[in-house]
Amino acid sequence: MIALLHIFLLTSLDPIKNFVPLKTYISENAKAHCYVYFINEDIPDYPRVNILEKNKKDFFEYLDTIGIEHSKVGNYYFFNRKNK
């Protein structure tokens, strides 16, 4: 219920600034939490609420729920759509 209220408030204040493509959401959070990253082109580009997650754990947990996986090689993070 609180999440719905939060989304309603974000959309009613300025819907254009509050929603970004999924790739932008991943990029902004990866800049803050991963630093060096690559986003695969196969990730769908549907709208996502523009939120910078509090920490890396929350960011990765959310990605897991929407079918995006990450892998790490050295200091590099790779973001791909999960295979079905």
C-alpha positions in Angstrom: 0.0 0.0 0.0 2.8 2.4 0.9 4.6 1.5 -2.4 1.5 2.4 -4.4 1.2 5.7 -2.5 4.8 6.4 -3.3 4.4 5.7 -7.0 1.2 7.9 -7.1 3.1 10.8 -5.5 6.0 10.5 -7.9 3.8 10.4 -10.9 1.5 13.2 -9.8 4.4 15.6 -9.1 6.2 15.4 -12.4 5.7 12.1 -14.3 8.2 12.9 -17.1 11.2 13.3 -14.7 10.1 10.5 -12.3 10.2 7.7 -14.9 13.2 6.7 -16.9 14.0 3.8 -19.3 15.2 0.6 -17.5 18.7 1.0 -19.0 19.0 4.5 -17.5 17.9 3.2 -14.1 20.5 0.5 -14.3 23.2 2.9 -15.5 22.5 5.5 -12.7 22.6 2.8 -10.0 25.6 1.1 -11.5 27.5 4.4 -11.5 26.8 4.8 -7.8 27.3 1.1 -6.7 29.5 -0.7 -9.3 31.6 2.0 -11.0 32.7 0.0 -14.0 29.9 -1.8 -15.9 28.5 -2.9 -19.2 24.7 -3.1 -20.0 23.8 -5.6 -22.7 21.6 -4.4 -25.5 19.1 -7.3 -24.9 17.7 -5.6 -21.8 14.2 -4.3 -22.6 13.7 -0.5 -22.3 10.5 -0.2 -20.4 9.8 2.7 -18.0 11.0 2.5 -14.4 10.6 4.9 -11.4 13.8 6.9 -11.3 15.2 5.9 -7.9 18.8 5.6 -6.8 18.9 2.5 -4.5 20.4 2.9 -1.0 23.0 0.2 -1.5 24.3 -2.4 -4.0 22.4 -5.2 -2.3 19.0 -3.5 -2.8 19.9 -2.7 -6.4 20.8 -6.3 -7.2 17.8 -7.7 -5.4 15.5 -5.5 -7.5 17.1 -6.5 -10.7 16.7 -10.2 -9.8 12.9 -9.6 -9.4 12.5 -8.2 -12.9 14.6 -10.7 -14.7 17.9 -9.0 -15.0 21.1 -10.8 -14.0 24.5 -9.5 -13.2 27.9 -11.0 -13.3 31.3 -9.7 -12.1 34.6 -10.3 -13.8 37.4 -8.5 -11.9 36.1 -5.0 -11.2 33.7 -5.1 -14.2 29.9 -5.7 -13.8 27.8 -7.1 -16.7 24.1 -6.7 -16.8 22.1 -9.1 -19.0 18.5 -10.3 -19.3 18.1 -13.7 -17.6 17.7 -16.7 -19.9 14.3 -18.3 -19.6 
